[in-house]
Amino acid sequence: MRLTGSLDEFLATAGALHLEVRSLQSLAASVPVAADLGVEVGAPVTWLELVSSLLEGPVIHLDIFFPDAVGREISEADISAGVPVARTVERVTGLRIVSARQVIQPALADARSASALGIAPDTPVLRLRRIYFTAEKQALELAVLTLHPDRYAYEIEFTANCAP
């Protein structure tokens, strides 16, 4: 099944969350990160770890990866509540994100995500893997989101085409 929606509308809703930067550092690309970003395994990438919260507490644990050329342009000061990281990437690189591919799967919270979300390790969660692309299909950002099971719901409304 394939669903299509507006990337601009989606990104506009991200501003309600409070962001806590936990880490911003360079590391070697793992096999899955390299494949998603289109870089060599072991190539330098930038890893940004965030926790997004509402008044009720943490909602999303994010591991975000950028190709080296993009990551070198981003500083902790660039990350702010109310501005989606993807929009920050556009601002600091001058490149426009025109599409994203997202996969949502069930998972068990690993120790880092569990600690960030205030849940027990191995708690069932939803995990989203989202890659943002330019018009030239260049991957600018890979975001891996682990969602709190009691504070995040994913809802889709389907409507029929009203063709005569």
C-alpha positions as a Markdown table, in Angstrom:
| # | Residue | x | y | z |
|---|---|---|---|---|
| 1 | Met | 0.0 | 0.0 | 0.0 |
| 2 | Arg | 1.3 | 3.5 | -0.8 |
| 3 | Leu | -0.2 | 6.7 | 0.7 |
| 4 | Thr | 0.6 | 10.2 | -0.6 |
| 5 | Gly | 0.3 | 13.4 | 1.3 |
| 6 | Ser | 1.7 | 17.0 | 1.4 |
| 7 | Leu | 5.2 | 17.2 | 2.9 |
| 8 | Asp | 4.7 | 20.9 | 3.6 |
| 9 | Glu | 1.5 | 20.3 | 5.6 |
| 10 | Phe | 3.2 | 17.4 | 7.5 |
| 11 | Leu | 6.2 | 19.6 | 8.4 |
| 12 | Ala | 4.0 | 22.4 | 9.5 |
| 13 | Thr | 2.6 | 20.2 | 12.4 |
| 14 | Ala | 6.0 | 19.5 | 13.9 |
| 15 | Gly | 6.3 | 22.9 | 15.6 |
| 16 | Ala | 4.3 | 22.0 | 18.7 |
| 17 | Leu | 7.0 | 19.9 | 20.3 |
| 18 | His | 9.7 | 20.9 | 22.7 |
| 19 | Leu | 13.1 | 19.6 | 21.6 |
| 20 | Glu | 16.0 | 18.5 | 23.7 |
| 21 | Val | 19.4 | 18.0 | 21.9 |
| 22 | Arg | 21.1 | 15.0 | 23.5 |
| 23 | Ser | 24.0 | 14.6 | 21.0 |
| 24 | Leu | 25.4 | 16.0 | 17.8 |
| 25 | Gln | 28.5 | 14.3 | 16.6 |
| 26 | Ser | 30.3 | 12.7 | 13.6 |
| 27 | Leu | 30.5 | 8.9 | 13.3 |
| 28 | Ala | 31.0 | 6.2 | 10.7 |
| 29 | Ala | 27.9 | 5.2 | 8.7 |
| 30 | Ser | 26.5 | 1.8 | 9.5 |
| 31 | Val | 25.2 | -0.4 | 6.7 |
| 32 | Pro | 21.6 | 0.7 | 7.0 |
| 33 | Val | 22.5 | 4.4 | 7.4 |
| 34 | Ala | 24.8 | 4.3 | 4.4 |
| 35 | Ala | 22.2 | 2.6 | 2.3 |
| 36 | Asp | 19.5 | 5.1 | 3.1 |
| 37 | Leu | 21.8 | 8.2 | 2.7 |
| 38 | Gly | 23.5 | 6.9 | -0.4 |
| 39 | Val | 27.0 | 7.0 | 1.1 |
| 40 | Glu | 29.7 | 4.4 | 1.6 |
| 41 | Val | 29.7 | 2.2 | 4.7 |
| 42 | Gly | 32.1 | 3.7 | 7.2 |
| 43 | Ala | 31.9 | 7.2 | 5.5 |
| 44 | Pro | 31.5 | 10.1 | 8.0 |
| 45 | Val | 28.0 | 11.1 | 8.8 |
| 46 | Thr | 26.6 | 13.4 | 11.4 |
| 47 | Trp | 24.3 | 12.0 | 14.1 |
| 48 | Leu | 21.8 | 14.2 | 15.9 |
| 49 | Glu | 19.9 | 12.7 | 18.9 |
| 50 | Leu | 16.8 | 14.5 | 20.0 |
| 51 | Val | 13.9 | 14.0 | 22.4 |
| 52 | Ser | 10.6 | 15.7 | 21.5 |
| 53 | Ser | 8.2 | 16.3 | 24.3 |
| 54 | Leu | 4.7 | 17.7 | 25.0 |
| 55 | Leu | 3.5 | 18.8 | 28.5 |
| 56 | Glu | 2.7 | 15.1 | 29.3 |
| 57 | Gly | 6.3 | 14.1 | 28.8 |
| 58 | Pro | 8.5 | 12.7 | 26.0 |
| 59 | Val | 6.8 | 11.6 | 22.9 |
| 60 | Ile | 9.5 | 10.9 | 20.3 |
| 61 | His | 13.1 | 9.7 | 20.5 |
| 62 | Leu | 14.9 | 10.7 | 17.3 |
| 63 | Asp | 18.1 | 9.5 | 15.8 |
| 64 | Ile | 18.8 | 11.8 | 12.8 |
| 65 | Phe | 21.7 | 11.2 | 10.3 |
| 66 | Phe | 23.0 | 13.5 | 7.7 |
| 67 | Pro | 25.6 | 13.0 | 4.9 |
| 68 | Asp | 28.9 | 14.6 | 6.0 |
| 69 | Ala | 28.6 | 17.7 | 3.7 |
| 70 | Val | 25.1 | 18.5 | 5.2 |
| 71 | Gly | 26.0 | 17.6 | 8.8 |
| 72 | Arg | 29.1 | 19.9 | 8.8 |
| 73 | Glu | 26.7 | 22.8 | 8.2 |
| 74 | Ile | 24.5 | 22.1 | 11.3 |
| 75 | Ser | 25.2 | 23.2 | 14.8 |
| 76 | Glu | 23.3 | 22.6 | 18.0 |
| 77 | Ala | 22.3 | 26.3 | 17.9 |
| 78 | Asp | 20.5 | 25.7 | 14.6 |
| 79 | Ile | 18.1 | 23.2 | 16.3 |
| 80 | Ser | 15.1 | 24.9 | 17.9 |
| 81 | Ala | 11.6 | 24.1 | 19.0 |
| 82 | Gly | 9.0 | 25.1 | 16.5 |
| 83 | Val | 11.2 | 24.5 | 13.5 |
| 84 | Pro | 11.4 | 21.0 | 11.9 |
| 85 | Val | 14.9 | 19.7 | 11.5 |
| 86 | Ala | 14.2 | 19.2 | 7.8 |
| 87 | Arg | 13.5 | 23.0 | 7.4 |
| 88 | Thr | 16.7 | 23.7 | 9.3 |
| 89 | Val | 18.6 | 21.5 | 6.8 |
| 90 | Glu | 17.1 | 23.5 | 4.0 |
| 91 | Arg | 18.0 | 26.8 | 5.6 |
| 92 | Val | 21.7 | 25.9 | 6.3 |
| 93 | Thr | 22.3 | 24.1 | 3.0 |
| 94 | Gly | 20.3 | 26.2 | 0.6 |
| 95 | Leu | 18.8 | 23.0 | -0.8 |
| 96 | Arg | 15.1 | 22.3 | -1.0 |
| 97 | Ile | 13.5 | 19.1 | 0.3 |
| 98 | Val | 10.8 | 18.1 | -2.1 |
| 99 | Ser | 9.9 | 14.5 | -1.0 |
| 100 | Ala | 10.2 | 12.1 | 1.8 |
| 101 | Arg | 9.8 | 8.3 | 2.1 |
| 102 | Gln | 8.6 | 6.9 | 5.4 |
| 103 | Val | 8.3 | 3.3 | 6.7 |
| 104 | Ile | 6.4 | 2.6 | 9.9 |
| 105 | Gln | 7.0 | -0.7 | 11.7 |
| 106 | Pro | 6.4 | -2.2 | 15.1 |
| 107 | Ala | 9.5 | -2.6 | 17.2 |
| 108 | Leu | 10.7 | -3.1 | 20.7 |
| 109 | Ala | 12.3 | -0.1 | 22.5 |
| 110 | Asp | 16.0 | -0.4 | 22.9 |
| 111 | Ala | 17.7 | 0.8 | 26.0 |
| 112 | Arg | 18.5 | 4.3 | 24.7 |
| 113 | Ser | 15.0 | 4.9 | 23.4 |
| 114 | Ala | 13.4 | 3.5 | 26.5 |
| 115 | Ser | 15.4 | 5.7 | 28.7 |
| 116 | Ala | 14.6 | 8.8 | 26.6 |
| 117 | Leu | 10.9 | 8.0 | 26.5 |
| 118 | Gly | 10.6 | 6.9 | 30.2 |
| 119 | Ile | 9.5 | 3.4 | 29.4 |
| 120 | Ala | 10.9 | 0.0 | 30.0 |
| 121 | Pro | 13.3 | -1.6 | 27.5 |
| 122 | Asp | 11.6 | -4.0 | 25.1 |
| 123 | Thr | 8.3 | -2.1 | 25.4 |
| 124 | Pro | 6.4 | -2.4 | 22.1 |
| 125 | Val | 6.7 | 0.9 | 20.1 |
| 126 | Leu | 6.2 | 2.2 | 16.6 |
| 127 | Arg | 9.4 | 3.0 | 14.7 |
| 128 | Leu | 9.4 | 5.4 | 11.8 |
| 129 | Arg | 12.3 | 5.5 | 9.3 |
| 130 | Arg | 12.0 | 8.7 | 7.1 |
| 131 | Ile | 14.4 | 9.8 | 4.4 |
| 132 | Tyr | 14.2 | 13.4 | 3.0 |
| 133 | Phe | 15.2 | 14.0 | -0.6 |
| 134 | Thr | 16.0 | 16.9 | -3.0 |
| 135 | Ala | 14.5 | 17.1 | -6.5 |
| 136 | Glu | 17.6 | 15.3 | -7.7 |
| 137 | Lys | 16.8 | 12.4 | -5.3 |
| 138 | Gln | 19.8 | 13.3 | -3.1 |
| 139 | Ala | 19.2 | 12.1 | 0.5 |
| 140 | Leu | 19.7 | 15.0 | 2.9 |
| 141 | Glu | 18.4 | 13.5 | 6.1 |
| 142 | Leu | 17.5 | 10.1 | 7.6 |
| 143 | Ala | 15.3 | 10.3 | 10.7 |
| 144 | Val | 14.6 | 7.3 | 12.8 |
| 145 | Leu | 11.9 | 8.0 | 15.3 |
| 146 | Thr | 10.8 | 5.8 | 18.2 |
| 147 | Leu | 7.4 | 6.8 | 19.4 |
| 148 | His | 6.0 | 6.6 | 23.0 |
| 149 | Pro | 3.3 | 3.9 | 22.9 |
| 150 | Asp | 0.9 | 5.9 | 25.1 |
| 151 | Arg | 1.6 | 9.5 | 23.8 |
| 152 | Tyr | 1.6 | 9.0 | 20.1 |
| 153 | Ala | -1.1 | 7.8 | 17.8 |
| 154 | Tyr | -0.9 | 7.6 | 14.0 |
| 155 | Glu | -4.2 | 8.2 | 12.4 |
| 156 | Ile | -5.1 | 8.3 | 8.7 |
| 157 | Glu | -8.4 | 9.4 | 7.2 |
| 158 | Phe | -9.3 | 7.8 | 3.9 |
| 159 | Thr | -11.8 | 9.5 | 1.5 |
| 160 | Ala | -13.3 | 8.2 | -1.7 |
| 161 | Asn | -12.6 | 9.9 | -5.0 |
| 162 | Cys | -15.9 | 11.5 | -5.9 |
| 163 | Ala | -15.7 | 10.9 | -9.7 |
| 164 | Pro | -19.1 | 10.6 | -11.5 |
